[in-house]
Amino acid sequence: MGWMADKDQECPNCGSSNTVKITYGLVTFDDELMEDLEANRVVLGGCMIFEGYSPERHCNDCGEDFGHVQ
């Protein structure tokens, strides 16, 4: 399946470009996903999405979640 890091947005807290999209919904915990989780290429946000409230991105450097799912 392949999880894309999509590191094109800077963190508003620390300015790092080491950010990833937060993935929501039901996922299958296979070997590929486990590797991507361990390498910080994907962050899981759970099954519930609240438009305008749930964060869209995560900074791997400072740990800040930012943006909002639209």
PyMOL commands that place a pseudoatom at each C-alpha (Angstrom):
pseudoatom trace, name=CA, resn=MET, resi=1, chain=A, elem=C, hetatm=0, pos=[0.000, 0.000, 0.000]
pseudoatom trace, name=CA, resn=GLY, resi=2, chain=A, elem=C, hetatm=0, pos=[2.759, 2.467, 0.904]
pseudoatom trace, name=CA, resn=TRP, resi=3, chain=A, elem=C, hetatm=0, pos=[2.325, 5.371, 3.292]
pseudoatom trace, name=CA, resn=MET, resi=4, chain=A, elem=C, hetatm=0, pos=[3.497, 8.703, 1.907]
pseudoatom trace, name=CA, resn=ALA, resi=5, chain=A, elem=C, hetatm=0, pos=[5.403, 10.985, 4.269]
pseudoatom trace, name=CA, resn=ASP, resi=6, chain=A, elem=C, hetatm=0, pos=[4.338, 14.121, 2.336]
pseudoatom trace, name=CA, resn=LYS, resi=7, chain=A, elem=C, hetatm=0, pos=[6.894, 16.395, 4.016]
pseudoatom trace, name=CA, resn=ASP, resi=8, chain=A, elem=C, hetatm=0, pos=[5.951, 19.635, 2.270]
pseudoatom trace, name=CA, resn=GLN, resi=9, chain=A, elem=C, hetatm=0, pos=[4.443, 21.610, 5.168]
pseudoatom trace, name=CA, resn=GLU, resi=10, chain=A, elem=C, hetatm=0, pos=[6.371, 23.291, 7.951]
pseudoatom trace, name=CA, resn=CYS, resi=11, chain=A, elem=C, hetatm=0, pos=[5.425, 22.955, 11.598]
pseudoatom trace, name=CA, resn=PRO, resi=12, chain=A, elem=C, hetatm=0, pos=[4.022, 26.231, 12.975]
pseudoatom trace, name=CA, resn=ASN, resi=13, chain=A, elem=C, hetatm=0, pos=[5.563, 25.443, 16.376]
pseudoatom trace, name=CA, resn=CYS, resi=14, chain=A, elem=C, hetatm=0, pos=[9.213, 24.760, 15.463]
pseudoatom trace, name=CA, resn=GLY, resi=15, chain=A, elem=C, hetatm=0, pos=[9.497, 25.441, 11.716]
pseudoatom trace, name=CA, resn=SER, resi=16, chain=A, elem=C, hetatm=0, pos=[10.598, 21.894, 10.863]
pseudoatom trace, name=CA, resn=SER, resi=17, chain=A, elem=C, hetatm=0, pos=[9.621, 20.401, 7.508]
pseudoatom trace, name=CA, resn=ASN, resi=18, chain=A, elem=C, hetatm=0, pos=[9.805, 16.897, 9.026]
pseudoatom trace, name=CA, resn=THR, resi=19, chain=A, elem=C, hetatm=0, pos=[6.011, 16.562, 9.161]
pseudoatom trace, name=CA, resn=VAL, resi=20, chain=A, elem=C, hetatm=0, pos=[3.573, 13.843, 8.092]
pseudoatom trace, name=CA, resn=LYS, resi=21, chain=A, elem=C, hetatm=0, pos=[-0.149, 13.606, 7.470]
pseudoatom trace, name=CA, resn=ILE, resi=22, chain=A, elem=C, hetatm=0, pos=[-2.165, 12.004, 10.242]
pseudoatom trace, name=CA, resn=THR, resi=23, chain=A, elem=C, hetatm=0, pos=[-4.015, 8.937, 8.947]
pseudoatom trace, name=CA, resn=TYR, resi=24, chain=A, elem=C, hetatm=0, pos=[-7.541, 8.335, 10.233]
pseudoatom trace, name=CA, resn=GLY, resi=25, chain=A, elem=C, hetatm=0, pos=[-9.790, 5.307, 9.887]
pseudoatom trace, name=CA, resn=LEU, resi=26, chain=A, elem=C, hetatm=0, pos=[-9.495, 1.563, 10.168]
pseudoatom trace, name=CA, resn=VAL, resi=27, chain=A, elem=C, hetatm=0, pos=[-6.075, 0.286, 9.092]
pseudoatom trace, name=CA, resn=THR, resi=28, chain=A, elem=C, hetatm=0, pos=[-4.574, -3.169, 8.703]
pseudoatom trace, name=CA, resn=PHE, resi=29, chain=A, elem=C, hetatm=0, pos=[-1.539, -3.660, 10.905]
pseudoatom trace, name=CA, resn=ASP, resi=30, chain=A, elem=C, hetatm=0, pos=[0.722, -5.446, 8.457]
pseudoatom trace, name=CA, resn=ASP, resi=31, chain=A, elem=C, hetatm=0, pos=[4.537, -5.509, 8.335]
pseudoatom trace, name=CA, resn=GLU, resi=32, chain=A, elem=C, hetatm=0, pos=[4.692, -2.489, 6.024]
pseudoatom trace, name=CA, resn=LEU, resi=33, chain=A, elem=C, hetatm=0, pos=[2.549, -0.332, 8.316]
pseudoatom trace, name=CA, resn=MET, resi=34, chain=A, elem=C, hetatm=0, pos=[4.553, -1.383, 11.367]
pseudoatom trace, name=CA, resn=GLU, resi=35, chain=A, elem=C, hetatm=0, pos=[7.808, -0.403, 9.614]
pseudoatom trace, name=CA, resn=ASP, resi=36, chain=A, elem=C, hetatm=0, pos=[6.341, 2.959, 8.595]
pseudoatom trace, name=CA, resn=LEU, resi=37, chain=A, elem=C, hetatm=0, pos=[5.125, 3.608, 12.151]
pseudoatom trace, name=CA, resn=GLU, resi=38, chain=A, elem=C, hetatm=0, pos=[8.557, 2.810, 13.579]
pseudoatom trace, name=CA, resn=ALA, resi=39, chain=A, elem=C, hetatm=0, pos=[10.240, 5.071, 10.984]
pseudoatom trace, name=CA, resn=ASN, resi=40, chain=A, elem=C, hetatm=0, pos=[7.818, 7.971, 11.692]
pseudoatom trace, name=CA, resn=ARG, resi=41, chain=A, elem=C, hetatm=0, pos=[6.515, 7.965, 8.117]
pseudoatom trace, name=CA, resn=VAL, resi=42, chain=A, elem=C, hetatm=0, pos=[2.911, 7.711, 9.307]
pseudoatom trace, name=CA, resn=VAL, resi=43, chain=A, elem=C, hetatm=0, pos=[0.961, 8.745, 12.411]
pseudoatom trace, name=CA, resn=LEU, resi=44, chain=A, elem=C, hetatm=0, pos=[-2.388, 7.171, 13.259]
pseudoatom trace, name=CA, resn=GLY, resi=45, chain=A, elem=C, hetatm=0, pos=[-5.164, 9.463, 14.426]
pseudoatom trace, name=CA, resn=GLY, resi=46, chain=A, elem=C, hetatm=0, pos=[-7.831, 6.902, 15.313]
pseudoatom trace, name=CA, resn=CYS, resi=47, chain=A, elem=C, hetatm=0, pos=[-11.201, 6.166, 13.754]
pseudoatom trace, name=CA, resn=MET, resi=48, chain=A, elem=C, hetatm=0, pos=[-13.111, 9.315, 14.685]
pseudoatom trace, name=CA, resn=ILE, resi=49, chain=A, elem=C, hetatm=0, pos=[-12.644, 12.433, 12.557]
pseudoatom trace, name=CA, resn=PHE, resi=50, chain=A, elem=C, hetatm=0, pos=[-14.089, 15.759, 13.645]
pseudoatom trace, name=CA, resn=GLU, resi=51, chain=A, elem=C, hetatm=0, pos=[-14.016, 18.257, 10.770]
pseudoatom trace, name=CA, resn=GLY, resi=52, chain=A, elem=C, hetatm=0, pos=[-12.451, 21.544, 11.766]
pseudoatom trace, name=CA, resn=TYR, resi=53, chain=A, elem=C, hetatm=0, pos=[-11.066, 20.041, 14.996]
pseudoatom trace, name=CA, resn=SER, resi=54, chain=A, elem=C, hetatm=0, pos=[-9.055, 16.862, 14.300]
pseudoatom trace, name=CA, resn=PRO, resi=55, chain=A, elem=C, hetatm=0, pos=[-5.415, 17.685, 13.497]
pseudoatom trace, name=CA, resn=GLU, resi=56, chain=A, elem=C, hetatm=0, pos=[-4.245, 17.064, 9.931]
pseudoatom trace, name=CA, resn=ARG, resi=57, chain=A, elem=C, hetatm=0, pos=[-0.455, 16.861, 10.385]
pseudoatom trace, name=CA, resn=HIS, resi=58, chain=A, elem=C, hetatm=0, pos=[2.160, 15.822, 12.952]
pseudoatom trace, name=CA, resn=CYS, resi=59, chain=A, elem=C, hetatm=0, pos=[5.693, 17.167, 13.450]
pseudoatom trace, name=CA, resn=ASN, resi=60, chain=A, elem=C, hetatm=0, pos=[8.241, 14.405, 13.992]
pseudoatom trace, name=CA, resn=ASP, resi=61, chain=A, elem=C, hetatm=0, pos=[10.710, 16.860, 15.559]
pseudoatom trace, name=CA, resn=CYS, resi=62, chain=A, elem=C, hetatm=0, pos=[8.681, 18.598, 18.280]
pseudoatom trace, name=CA, resn=GLY, resi=63, chain=A, elem=C, hetatm=0, pos=[5.625, 16.322, 18.460]
pseudoatom trace, name=CA, resn=GLU, resi=64, chain=A, elem=C, hetatm=0, pos=[3.129, 19.099, 17.692]
pseudoatom trace, name=CA, resn=ASP, resi=65, chain=A, elem=C, hetatm=0, pos=[-0.105, 18.177, 15.862]
pseudoatom trace, name=CA, resn=PHE, resi=66, chain=A, elem=C, hetatm=0, pos=[-1.411, 20.990, 13.683]
pseudoatom trace, name=CA, resn=GLY, resi=67, chain=A, elem=C, hetatm=0, pos=[-3.843, 21.980, 10.986]
pseudoatom trace, name=CA, resn=HIS, resi=68, chain=A, elem=C, hetatm=0, pos=[-7.415, 20.757, 10.893]
pseudoatom trace, name=CA, resn=VAL, resi=69, chain=A, elem=C, hetatm=0, pos=[-9.138, 18.123, 8.768]
pseudoatom trace, name=CA, resn=GLN, resi=70, chain=A, elem=C, hetatm=0, pos=[-11.592, 19.891, 6.475]
for i in range(1, 70): cmd.bond("trace and resi %d" % i, "trace and resi %d" % (i + 1))
show_as sticks, trace
zoom trace
